[in-house]
Amino acid sequence: MSKTAPKSLKLLLVVVLLKSIVWSLLVPLWHFPDEQAHFGHVAFITEGGDLERHGRYPDLTEEIYISEEILGTKRDLQGNNRFTFHPEYRLEYSNTLTGPQEEEIKSLPLRARKNFVIRESAYYPHFFYRLSGLVYKLFYSSNLFIRVFVVRLFWLLAYLLMIWYVWQIAQLIFPQKPVLVITSTLITSLHPMLSFVSSGVSSDNLHNLFFTATIYYSLKLIKKFNRSDIIGLIVSLVLGSINKPQFAIAFFMVAPVFIIPIIKKPKLIIKTLAGVLATYSLLYLIAPGFIQALTSQLVKGQIPYFITKPIDQQALPNYGFFQHFIWTIQHTVREVLPWYWGVFNWLGVVLPRWVNRVMMRLLALAGLGLIIKFIKIVKTKKINHQDKLILFITWAALIYFLLLLIWDWNHVKNNGFPFGIQGRYYFPVIASHMILFTLGIKEFSQFISQKITRFVLLAFCLWFFILQLIGLKTVAAAYYQLTPLKTFIIQASQYKPFFAKGMWLSSALIIYFLTGLYLIYQLTRFILKHEK
């Protein structure tokens, strides 16, 4: 790896942090995916809610409920609010930096935090919400806007750590090829929908981080079976499991990491069993309820989390897997892929159609490039070490898709309708996606001409920088009047904490844009100087 590469990582992380701050400050309250439910869970724990009654009795504070009524995000019985399916809807703005009813929300009495009025919490394990509660307590005397936005900013650390893991994964996949490492990390960090999701209050932030860490330690173990990486994998699996039950997918993903070496070297079974026992024991100590439910499902021969019982008369027990597979492929192309790159404003606003067309064509070219790469692997008499790593990240992406497919198929059979898979549900394996995306573009360009490859990769990076700005503009235009600039800053400052208003917001936007341009300048110089 070039000596310049670590400097590039530091600069990239600075830009990622600034970019994420801009997203966090720009997006209105309760407009990240299910943010009101996730923060409601944080408030429920912090305000002394009875955890034994969580999910069975009202668990959303009156303070959050009133703010949702005022800000138009309170959902009806069908789960819709004033913004859902109405991208033209706008809040009423004033001519100052303070919203018309902003002071009303800020001045809500303390008892409004202690009074739970409806059920609208995030019903996941408490790990993420207890950690968020520590930040909540530090700013307990502050108003609602400050508490929410500070928790938003706090979890940007998880996003930065995730990007660091992506960089490490790319180094394993592309040793001695710094251009490919930088390219795959850059397009991940500038992904508009990932930027959006990672800037709000959601346990998805930790879910994506632990999944990325799991991929990293799995690759390290494929490279060399050692104790430190086994510990890293165990910690990732344990923390991921106590954060979200969906993390069960990771256990299927890592299975080949242990099964294949055992077949080749049976002596490794002792280390593997020790690792499994250590993981199981830690989970039992930290989350006994989770591990007991897991054990019960395994004893019954069920796939954990993916097998449920029919709950109503709409069940379709004869609904076939192949039928659902065909429907899923069609749904993925028509809706999930566009949403994968960006869907905002309560699922009402997507990126411009021409942008999604560009992305579909890039994916097609990358797909052709990957076919070329896999043909090369098949023709090779002996698969080399790097090809094994590429095959594993491909396996990670495929097994994740397959298990979500099985889960959704089971949901249709039991409920009569699909769950509603969104593009962001695939972000736990986005490191695999973006590295394969980069690899595909590289292989395709090399197939055309070796000489153009670095120029293609540079254009690829520049496009993602533009894509990030398009995503940011799309979000801003969904809520605020963009011109004149003064009007935009005034509207974007309302219903926000003081550090997201006026000059603070303007400064964040300017600094991000300038550092982003500097990153592109340095990136251009770096890529044009390297052949690999």
C-alpha positions as CSV (number, residue, x, y, z in Angstrom):
1,M,0.0,0.0,0.0
2,S,1.3,3.4,-0.9
3,K,2.4,5.7,1.9
4,T,-0.1,8.3,0.5
5,A,-3.0,5.9,1.2
6,P,-3.2,6.4,5.0
7,K,-3.2,10.2,4.4
8,S,-6.1,9.6,2.0
9,L,-8.0,7.6,4.6
10,K,-7.6,10.4,7.2
11,L,-8.8,13.0,4.7
12,L,-11.7,10.8,3.6
13,L,-12.8,10.3,7.2
14,V,-12.7,14.0,7.8
15,V,-14.9,14.6,4.7
16,V,-17.2,11.7,5.8
17,L,-17.7,13.3,9.2
18,L,-18.4,16.8,7.8
19,K,-20.8,15.3,5.2
20,S,-22.6,13.4,7.9
21,I,-22.9,16.4,10.1
22,V,-24.5,18.3,7.2
23,W,-27.0,15.5,6.7
24,S,-27.8,15.4,10.4
25,L,-28.3,19.1,10.7
26,L,-30.2,19.5,7.4
27,V,-32.9,16.8,7.8
28,P,-35.9,17.8,9.9
29,L,-36.9,16.2,13.2
30,W,-38.4,12.7,12.8
31,H,-37.6,12.4,9.1
32,F,-35.0,9.7,9.3
33,P,-36.4,6.2,8.9
34,D,-38.5,5.5,12.0
35,E,-36.5,8.0,14.0
36,Q,-39.4,8.9,16.3
37,A,-39.8,5.3,17.3
38,H,-36.1,4.7,17.9
39,F,-35.7,7.9,19.9
40,G,-39.0,7.1,21.6
41,H,-37.4,3.8,22.8
42,V,-34.4,5.9,24.1
43,A,-36.7,8.2,26.0
44,F,-38.8,5.4,27.4
45,I,-35.7,3.8,29.0
46,T,-34.2,7.1,30.2
47,E,-37.5,8.4,31.6
48,G,-38.0,5.3,33.8
49,G,-40.4,3.4,31.7
50,D,-41.3,-0.1,32.9
51,L,-39.3,-2.4,30.6
52,E,-41.5,-5.4,31.5
53,R,-44.5,-3.5,30.0
54,H,-42.6,-2.3,27.0
55,G,-44.5,-3.1,23.8
56,R,-47.8,-3.9,25.7
57,Y,-48.7,-0.5,27.1
58,P,-48.1,3.1,25.9
59,D,-44.4,3.8,25.5
60,L,-44.1,7.1,23.6
61,T,-43.7,10.2,25.6
62,E,-46.2,13.0,25.4
63,E,-43.4,15.3,24.5
64,I,-42.5,13.4,21.4
65,Y,-46.2,12.8,20.6
66,I,-47.0,16.6,20.7
67,S,-43.9,17.4,18.5
68,E,-45.1,14.8,16.0
69,E,-48.6,16.4,15.9
70,I,-47.1,19.9,15.3
71,L,-44.5,18.7,12.8
72,G,-46.9,16.6,10.8
73,T,-45.2,13.2,11.3
74,K,-47.9,11.6,13.6
75,R,-49.1,8.5,11.9
76,D,-52.6,7.3,11.5
77,L,-53.9,3.7,11.9
78,Q,-52.5,2.8,8.4
79,G,-49.1,4.2,9.4
80,N,-49.3,7.3,7.2
81,N,-48.8,10.9,8.1
82,R,-49.0,14.3,6.3
83,F,-45.8,13.6,4.4
84,T,-46.5,10.0,3.4
85,F,-47.3,9.8,-0.4
86,H,-47.5,13.6,-0.4
87,P,-44.1,14.9,-1.4
88,E,-45.6,18.3,-2.2
89,Y,-46.5,18.8,1.5
90,R,-44.5,21.4,3.4
91,L,-44.6,22.8,6.9
92,E,-45.6,26.4,7.4
93,Y,-42.4,28.4,7.9
94,S,-41.9,31.8,9.4
95,N,-39.6,34.6,8.2
96,T,-37.1,34.1,11.1
97,L,-34.8,31.3,12.2
98,T,-37.5,30.1,14.6
99,G,-40.5,28.0,13.4
100,P,-44.0,29.2,14.1
101,Q,-44.6,26.6,16.9
102,E,-40.9,25.9,17.8
103,E,-41.1,27.6,21.1
104,E,-44.2,25.6,22.0
105,I,-42.2,22.3,21.6
106,K,-39.2,23.7,23.5
107,S,-41.3,24.9,26.4
108,L,-43.2,21.6,27.0
109,P,-43.2,20.8,30.8
110,L,-41.0,18.1,32.3
111,R,-44.1,16.0,33.0
112,A,-44.6,15.6,29.3
113,R,-41.5,13.4,29.2
114,K,-42.8,11.2,32.0
115,N,-46.2,10.7,30.5
116,F,-46.5,7.8,28.0
117,V,-49.5,8.2,25.7
118,I,-49.4,5.7,22.7
119,R,-47.5,2.7,21.5
120,E,-44.9,3.7,19.0
121,S,-41.5,2.6,20.1
122,A,-38.8,0.5,18.4
123,Y,-39.3,-3.0,19.8
124,Y,-35.7,-4.2,19.6
125,P,-33.3,-5.3,22.3
126,H,-32.2,-2.4,24.5
127,F,-28.5,-2.3,23.8
128,F,-28.5,0.6,21.3
129,Y,-31.1,2.5,23.3
130,R,-29.3,2.2,26.6
131,L,-26.1,3.6,25.0
132,S,-28.1,6.4,23.4
133,G,-29.7,7.0,26.8
134,L,-26.3,8.0,28.3
135,V,-26.1,10.9,25.8
136,Y,-29.7,11.7,26.5
137,K,-28.9,12.1,30.2
138,L,-25.9,14.3,29.6
139,F,-28.3,16.8,27.9
140,Y,-31.3,16.1,30.0
141,S,-31.9,19.7,30.9
142,S,-31.9,20.7,27.2
143,N,-34.9,20.9,24.9
144,L,-36.1,18.1,22.7
145,F,-34.3,19.4,19.6
146,I,-30.9,19.5,21.3
147,R,-31.4,16.0,22.8
148,V,-32.4,14.4,19.4
149,F,-29.7,16.1,17.4
150,V,-26.9,15.4,19.9
151,V,-27.8,11.7,19.8
152,R,-27.8,11.9,16.0
153,L,-24.3,13.4,16.0
154,F,-23.0,10.9,18.6
155,W,-23.8,7.9,16.4
156,L,-21.8,9.4,13.5
157,L,-18.8,7.7,15.3
158,A,-20.3,4.3,14.5
159,Y,-20.6,5.4,10.9
160,L,-17.0,6.5,10.8
161,L,-15.8,3.2,12.3
162,M,-17.9,1.4,9.7
163,I,-16.1,3.3,6.9
164,W,-12.8,2.4,8.5
165,Y,-13.7,-1.2,8.4
166,V,-14.6,-0.9,4.7
167,W,-11.2,0.5,4.1
168,Q,-9.6,-2.5,5.9
169,I,-11.7,-4.9,4.0
170,A,-10.8,-3.3,0.7
171,Q,-7.1,-3.6,1.7
172,L,-7.5,-7.3,2.1
173,I,-9.3,-7.7,-1.2
174,F,-7.0,-5.4,-3.2
175,P,-3.5,-5.7,-1.7
176,Q,-0.9,-3.4,-3.4
177,K,-3.7,-1.7,-5.3
178,P,-4.4,1.5,-3.4
179,V,-6.5,3.0,-6.2
180,L,-9.1,0.2,-5.9
181,V,-9.0,0.5,-2.1
182,I,-9.6,4.2,-2.2
183,T,-12.3,3.9,-4.9
184,S,-14.3,1.2,-3.1
185,T,-14.1,3.1,0.3
186,L,-15.0,6.4,-1.3
187,I,-18.1,5.2,-3.1
188,T,-19.3,3.5,0.1
189,S,-18.8,6.7,2.1
190,L,-20.5,8.9,-0.5
191,H,-23.5,6.5,-1.0
192,P,-26.5,9.0,-0.7
193,M,-28.9,6.6,1.0
194,L,-26.3,5.2,3.4
195,S,-25.3,8.8,4.3
196,F,-29.0,9.5,5.0
197,V,-29.7,6.5,7.1
198,S,-26.4,6.8,9.1
199,S,-27.1,10.4,10.1
200,G,-30.2,9.7,12.1
201,V,-31.1,8.0,15.4
202,S,-31.5,4.3,14.5
203,S,-30.2,1.0,15.8
204,D,-29.4,0.3,12.1
205,N,-26.2,2.3,12.7
206,L,-24.8,-0.4,15.0
207,H,-26.3,-3.2,13.0
208,N,-24.5,-2.1,9.8
209,L,-21.3,-1.5,11.8
210,F,-21.2,-5.0,13.5
211,F,-22.1,-6.7,10.2
212,T,-19.2,-4.9,8.4
213,A,-16.9,-5.9,11.3
214,T,-18.0,-9.5,11.0
215,I,-17.2,-9.5,7.3
216,Y,-13.7,-8.0,8.1
217,Y,-12.8,-10.6,10.8
218,S,-14.1,-13.4,8.6
219,L,-11.8,-12.3,5.8
220,K,-8.9,-12.1,8.2
221,L,-9.6,-15.7,9.4
222,I,-9.7,-16.9,5.8
223,K,-6.4,-15.3,5.3
224,K,-4.9,-16.8,8.5
225,F,-6.7,-18.6,11.3
226,N,-5.5,-16.8,14.5
227,R,-6.8,-16.1,18.0
228,S,-7.1,-12.3,17.8
229,D,-9.4,-12.4,14.8
230,I,-11.5,-15.1,16.3
231,I,-12.0,-12.9,19.4
232,G,-12.8,-10.0,17.1
233,L,-15.4,-12.1,15.2
234,I,-16.9,-13.4,18.5
235,V,-17.3,-9.8,19.9
236,S,-18.9,-8.7,16.6
237,L,-21.3,-11.6,16.6
238,V,-22.2,-11.1,20.3
239,L,-22.7,-7.3,20.1
240,G,-24.6,-7.6,16.8
241,S,-26.9,-10.3,18.3
242,I,-27.9,-8.2,21.3
243,N,-28.5,-5.2,19.1
244,K,-31.0,-6.7,16.6
245,P,-32.4,-10.2,16.1
246,Q,-31.9,-9.9,12.4
247,F,-28.2,-10.4,13.1
248,A,-28.9,-14.1,13.0
249,I,-28.1,-13.9,9.3
250,A,-24.4,-13.3,10.2
251,F,-24.1,-16.8,11.7
252,F,-25.1,-18.3,8.4
253,M,-22.7,-15.9,6.6
254,V,-19.6,-16.9,8.6
255,A,-20.3,-20.7,8.6
256,P,-17.9,-21.4,5.6
257,V,-15.1,-19.6,7.5
258,F,-15.1,-22.5,10.0
259,I,-16.5,-25.4,8.0
260,I,-14.1,-25.2,5.1
261,P,-10.9,-25.1,7.3
262,I,-12.2,-28.0,9.4
263,I,-12.7,-30.1,6.4
264,K,-9.1,-29.4,5.3
265,K,-7.6,-29.5,8.9
266,P,-9.8,-31.5,11.3
267,K,-7.6,-30.4,14.2
268,L,-9.2,-26.9,13.9
269,I,-12.5,-28.3,15.2
270,I,-11.3,-27.8,18.8
271,K,-10.6,-24.1,18.2
272,T,-13.9,-23.8,16.4
273,L,-15.9,-25.5,19.1
274,A,-14.2,-23.3,21.7
275,G,-15.2,-20.2,19.7
276,V,-18.8,-21.4,19.3
277,L,-19.0,-22.1,23.1
278,A,-17.4,-18.7,23.9
279,T,-20.0,-16.9,21.7
280,Y,-22.9,-18.9,23.2
281,S,-21.7,-18.3,26.8
282,L,-21.3,-14.5,26.2
283,L,-24.7,-14.3,24.7
284,Y,-26.2,-16.2,27.6
285,L,-24.6,-13.9,30.1
286,I,-25.5,-10.7,28.3
287,A,-28.9,-11.6,26.8
288,P,-30.3,-14.8,28.4
289,G,-33.8,-14.3,27.0
290,F,-32.4,-14.0,23.5
291,I,-30.3,-17.2,23.8
292,Q,-33.1,-19.2,25.3
293,A,-35.4,-18.3,22.5
294,L,-32.7,-19.1,20.0
295,T,-32.1,-22.5,21.6
296,S,-35.8,-23.3,21.6
297,Q,-36.0,-22.6,17.8
298,L,-32.9,-24.7,17.0
299,V,-34.2,-27.6,19.0
300,K,-37.4,-27.5,17.0
301,G,-35.4,-27.4,13.8
302,Q,-36.5,-23.9,12.9
303,I,-34.3,-21.2,11.3
304,P,-33.9,-18.5,14.0
305,Y,-36.0,-15.3,13.3
306,F,-37.0,-16.6,9.9
307,I,-39.8,-19.0,10.8
308,T,-43.0,-17.6,12.3
309,K,-46.6,-18.9,12.7
310,P,-49.6,-17.7,10.7
311,I,-51.4,-15.0,12.5
312,D,-54.6,-14.4,10.6
313,Q,-57.0,-15.7,8.0
314,Q,-55.1,-14.0,5.2
315,A,-52.3,-16.6,5.3
316,L,-51.3,-18.2,2.0
317,P,-49.8,-21.6,3.0
318,N,-49.6,-22.8,-0.6
319,Y,-47.6,-19.7,-1.8
320,G,-44.6,-21.2,-3.6
321,F,-41.0,-20.2,-3.1
322,F,-40.3,-20.0,-6.9
323,Q,-43.4,-17.7,-7.3
324,H,-42.0,-15.4,-4.6
325,F,-38.5,-15.5,-6.1
326,I,-39.8,-14.3,-9.5
327,W,-41.9,-11.5,-7.8
328,T,-38.8,-10.5,-5.7
329,I,-36.6,-10.1,-8.7
330,Q,-39.2,-7.9,-10.4
331,H,-39.8,-5.9,-7.2
332,T,-36.0,-5.5,-6.7
333,V,-35.4,-4.1,-10.1
334,R,-38.5,-1.8,-10.1
335,E,-38.4,-0.5,-6.5
336,V,-35.7,-1.8,-4.2
337,L,-32.7,-0.8,-6.4
338,P,-34.0,2.8,-6.9
339,W,-34.6,3.0,-3.1
340,Y,-31.2,1.5,-2.4
341,W,-29.6,4.7,-3.8
342,G,-32.1,7.1,-2.2
343,V,-35.6,7.4,-0.9
344,F,-36.5,10.3,1.4
345,N,-39.3,12.3,3.0
346,W,-41.2,9.3,4.4
347,L,-40.7,7.2,1.2
348,G,-42.2,10.0,-0.9
349,V,-39.1,11.4,-2.7
350,V,-36.5,9.5,-4.8
351,L,-33.5,10.6,-6.8
352,P,-34.2,12.0,-10.3
353,R,-35.2,9.3,-12.8
354,W,-32.1,10.0,-15.0
355,V,-29.9,9.3,-12.0
356,N,-31.4,5.9,-11.4
357,R,-31.0,5.1,-15.1
358,V,-27.3,6.0,-14.9
359,M,-26.9,3.7,-11.8
360,M,-28.7,0.8,-13.5
361,R,-26.4,1.1,-16.5
362,L,-23.3,1.2,-14.2
363,L,-24.6,-1.8,-12.4
364,A,-25.0,-3.6,-15.7
365,L,-21.4,-2.8,-16.7
366,A,-20.2,-3.9,-13.3
367,G,-22.2,-7.1,-13.6
368,L,-20.5,-7.9,-17.0
369,G,-17.1,-7.2,-15.4
370,L,-17.9,-9.6,-12.5
371,I,-18.9,-12.3,-15.0
372,I,-15.5,-11.8,-16.7
373,K,-13.7,-12.0,-13.3
374,F,-15.6,-15.2,-12.2
375,I,-14.8,-16.8,-15.6
376,K,-11.2,-16.1,-14.9
377,I,-11.5,-17.7,-11.5
378,V,-13.2,-20.8,-12.9
379,K,-10.5,-21.2,-15.6
380,T,-7.8,-21.0,-13.0
381,K,-6.7,-24.5,-12.0
382,K,-6.0,-23.5,-8.4
383,I,-7.9,-20.7,-6.8
384,N,-5.5,-18.2,-5.3
385,H,-5.8,-16.5,-1.9
386,Q,-7.3,-13.3,-3.2
387,D,-9.9,-15.1,-5.2
388,K,-11.0,-16.8,-2.0
389,L,-11.6,-13.5,-0.4
390,I,-13.6,-12.2,-3.4
391,L,-15.7,-15.4,-3.3
392,F,-16.4,-14.8,0.4
393,I,-17.7,-11.3,0.0
394,T,-19.8,-12.5,-3.0
395,W,-21.1,-15.3,-0.7
396,A,-21.9,-12.7,2.0
397,A,-24.0,-10.6,-0.4
398,L,-25.8,-13.6,-1.9
399,I,-26.6,-15.4,1.4
400,Y,-27.9,-12.1,2.8
401,F,-30.2,-11.7,-0.2
402,L,-31.3,-15.3,0.0
403,L,-32.2,-15.2,3.7
404,L,-34.1,-12.0,3.3
405,L,-35.9,-13.7,0.4
406,I,-36.8,-16.7,2.6
407,W,-38.0,-14.4,5.4
408,D,-40.2,-12.4,3.1
409,W,-41.6,-15.5,1.5
410,N,-42.5,-16.8,5.0
411,H,-44.1,-13.5,5.8
412,V,-46.3,-13.7,2.7
413,K,-47.3,-17.2,3.5
414,N,-48.3,-16.2,7.1
415,N,-49.8,-12.8,6.5
416,G,-50.9,-12.8,2.8
417,F,-48.7,-9.8,1.8
418,P,-44.9,-9.1,1.6
419,F,-43.1,-7.3,4.4
420,G,-42.0,-4.5,2.2
421,I,-38.3,-4.9,1.7
422,Q,-36.4,-1.6,1.3
423,G,-33.0,-0.9,-0.3
424,R,-31.6,0.1,3.1
425,Y,-32.2,-3.4,4.5
426,Y,-29.2,-4.5,2.5
427,F,-26.8,-2.0,4.0
428,P,-25.3,-4.6,6.5
429,V,-23.4,-6.0,3.5
430,I,-22.9,-2.8,1.6
431,A,-19.1,-3.3,2.0
432,S,-19.4,-6.4,-0.2
433,H,-21.7,-4.6,-2.7
434,M,-19.4,-1.6,-3.2
435,I,-16.2,-3.6,-3.4
436,L,-17.8,-5.9,-6.0
437,F,-19.1,-2.8,-7.8
438,T,-15.6,-1.4,-8.0
439,L,-14.1,-4.8,-9.0
440,G,-16.7,-5.1,-11.8
441,I,-16.1,-1.7,-13.2
442,K,-12.3,-2.3,-13.1
443,E,-12.6,-5.7,-14.8
444,F,-14.9,-4.3,-17.5
445,S,-12.7,-1.4,-18.2
446,Q,-9.6,-3.6,-18.4
447,F,-11.5,-5.9,-20.8
448,I,-12.0,-2.9,-23.1
449,S,-8.5,-1.5,-22.6
450,Q,-5.9,-1.6,-19.8
451,K,-4.9,1.9,-20.5
452,I,-8.3,3.5,-19.7
453,T,-8.8,1.7,-16.3
454,R,-7.5,4.4,-14.0
455,F,-9.4,7.1,-15.9
456,V,-12.6,5.1,-15.6
457,L,-12.1,4.6,-11.9
458,L,-11.4,8.4,-11.5
459,A,-14.7,9.1,-13.4
460,F,-16.4,6.6,-11.2
461,C,-15.3,8.4,-8.0
462,L,-16.2,11.8,-9.4
463,W,-19.6,10.5,-10.3
464,F,-20.2,9.4,-6.7
465,F,-19.2,12.8,-5.4
466,I,-21.8,14.3,-7.8
467,L,-24.3,11.6,-6.7
468,Q,-23.8,12.6,-3.1
469,L,-24.5,16.3,-3.9
470,I,-27.6,15.3,-5.9
471,G,-28.9,13.3,-3.0
472,L,-28.3,16.2,-0.6
473,K,-30.0,18.6,-3.0
474,T,-33.0,16.2,-3.4
475,V,-33.4,16.0,0.4
476,A,-33.1,19.8,0.8
477,A,-35.6,20.5,-2.0
478,A,-38.1,18.1,-0.4
479,Y,-38.4,20.3,2.7
480,Y,-37.2,23.8,1.9
481,Q,-37.2,26.5,-0.8
482,L,-33.7,26.4,-2.3
483,T,-33.6,29.9,-3.7
484,P,-32.8,32.6,-2.8
485,L,-30.1,31.2,-0.5
486,K,-31.3,33.4,2.4
487,T,-34.7,31.9,2.3
488,F,-33.2,28.4,2.2
489,I,-31.1,29.0,5.3
490,I,-34.1,30.5,7.2
491,Q,-36.4,27.6,6.5
492,A,-33.7,24.9,7.1
493,S,-32.9,26.5,10.5
494,Q,-36.5,26.2,11.9
495,Y,-37.4,23.5,14.4
496,K,-33.7,22.8,15.0
497,P,-31.2,23.3,17.9
498,F,-29.1,26.4,17.9
499,F,-26.1,24.6,16.4
500,A,-28.2,23.8,13.3
501,K,-29.4,27.4,12.6
502,G,-28.2,30.3,10.5
503,M,-24.4,30.7,10.4
504,W,-23.8,27.3,12.0
505,L,-25.7,25.5,9.2
506,S,-24.2,27.7,6.5
507,S,-20.7,27.1,7.8
508,A,-21.2,23.3,7.9
509,L,-22.4,23.4,4.3
510,I,-19.5,25.5,3.1
511,I,-16.8,23.6,4.9
512,Y,-18.1,20.3,3.7
513,F,-18.3,21.4,0.1
514,L,-14.8,22.9,0.2
515,T,-13.2,19.9,1.9
516,G,-15.0,17.6,-0.6
517,L,-13.5,19.5,-3.5
518,Y,-10.1,19.2,-1.9
519,L,-10.6,15.5,-1.5
520,I,-11.5,15.2,-5.2
521,Y,-8.4,17.2,-6.1
522,Q,-6.1,15.0,-4.0
523,L,-7.9,11.9,-5.3
524,T,-7.4,12.9,-8.9
525,R,-3.7,13.5,-8.4
526,F,-3.4,10.2,-6.6
527,I,-5.2,8.1,-9.2
528,L,-3.4,9.6,-12.2
529,K,0.0,8.9,-10.6
530,H,-0.8,5.2,-10.0
531,E,-1.1,2.5,-12.6
532,K,-2.6,0.0,-10.2
